[in-house]
Amino acid sequence: MNDDINETILLVCDDETRAMRLIAALDEARISVIGPFPTAGLALAVTAHSGPTVALLASETTGRRSAAELAESLKANWGVRSMLLDEAAHDAVETIGWRAPEGQVAGIRRALAAAFATT
């Protein structure tokens, strides 16, 4: 379906139902997923060993760090950029250094849209 998307997504989400729907949609698009992780601490620990290509922030994190702080740490420590699931919120961080490139975001959004259109 989306053979041109070669991503490994670090999924950050504190809502189990939402996370399972996202994982199913990404799996349908043949996109690898690591997670879901509800806290920034867990996401950071796993990133050190798993090498995701992008982080998908589907909700605010629980714990000490916010999603924005997590995104900053992912970029600073491992060069992993992030995207927000909420398109309006993602667009609002247009000039932030941790924001994933538009082409990468667009491919993931297309894959999610296609999978959700069939459900």
C-alpha positions in Angstrom: 0.0 0.0 0.0 2.6 2.6 1.1 5.8 0.9 0.1 7.5 4.3 -0.4 7.2 5.0 3.4 10.2 3.7 5.1 9.7 4.9 8.7 10.0 3.6 12.2 7.7 5.6 14.4 8.1 6.1 18.1 4.5 6.4 19.2 3.9 8.6 22.3 0.3 8.2 23.5 -1.3 7.9 26.9 -4.7 6.7 25.6 -4.7 3.0 25.0 -7.7 3.0 22.6 -6.2 5.7 20.5 -2.8 4.1 20.5 -4.2 0.7 19.4 -6.1 2.4 16.5 -2.9 4.3 15.4 -0.8 1.1 15.6 -3.3 -0.8 13.5 -3.4 2.0 10.9 0.3 2.2 10.7 0.7 -1.5 10.6 -1.8 -1.6 7.7 0.4 0.9 5.9 3.4 -1.3 6.7 5.1 1.3 8.9 7.0 0.0 11.9 5.9 1.3 15.3 7.8 1.3 18.6 5.5 1.9 21.5 3.1 3.3 22.6 4.8 5.1 25.5 2.8 7.4 27.9 5.8 9.1 29.4 8.7 11.0 28.0 11.1 9.1 30.2 10.1 5.7 28.7 10.2 7.2 25.2 13.7 8.6 25.7 15.0 5.3 27.2 13.7 3.3 24.3 14.9 5.7 21.7 18.5 5.2 22.9 18.3 1.6 21.8 15.8 1.4 18.9 16.6 4.1 16.3 13.2 5.5 15.3 13.1 7.8 12.3 10.4 10.0 13.7 8.3 10.4 16.8 4.5 10.7 16.6 3.2 12.6 19.5 -0.4 11.6 19.7 -1.2 13.1 23.1 0.5 15.0 25.9 2.9 12.9 27.9 2.3 11.9 31.5 5.1 12.4 34.0 7.5 15.3 34.4 8.2 16.3 30.8 5.8 17.7 28.3 5.5 16.5 24.7 7.4 19.6 23.6 10.2 18.9 26.1 10.3 15.3 24.9 10.5 16.4 21.2 13.4 18.8 22.1 15.2 16.0 23.9 14.7 13.5 21.0 16.2 16.0 18.6 19.0 17.2 20.8 20.1 13.7 21.9 19.4 11.4 18.9 18.5 13.7 16.0 15.0 12.3 15.9 12.4 14.8 14.8 8.8 14.8 15.9 5.3 15.4 14.5 2.1 16.1 16.4 -0.9 14.0 15.5 -3.1 17.1 15.8 -2.5 18.9 12.5 -3.4 22.3 13.8 -1.0 22.0 16.7 1.7 20.6 14.4 1.3 23.5 12.0 1.6 25.9 14.9 5.1 24.7 15.7 6.3 25.5 12.1 9.5 27.2 13.1 10.5 24.8 16.0 13.7 22.9 15.4 12.4 19.5 16.4 9.5 19.5 13.9 9.7 16.7 11.3 10.2 17.7 7.7 6.9 18.3 5.8 7.5 15.4 3.3 7.9 12.9 6.1 4.8 14.2 7.9 2.7 14.2 4.8 3.6 10.6 4.0 2.6 9.5 7.5 -0.6 11.5 7.4 -1.5 10.0 4.0 -0.9 6.5 5.4 -3.1 7.2 8.5 -5.9 8.8 6.4 -6.0 5.8 4.0 -6.1 3.3 6.9 -8.8 5.3 8.8 -10.9 5.7 5.6 -11.3 1.9 5.4 -12.4 1.5 9.0 
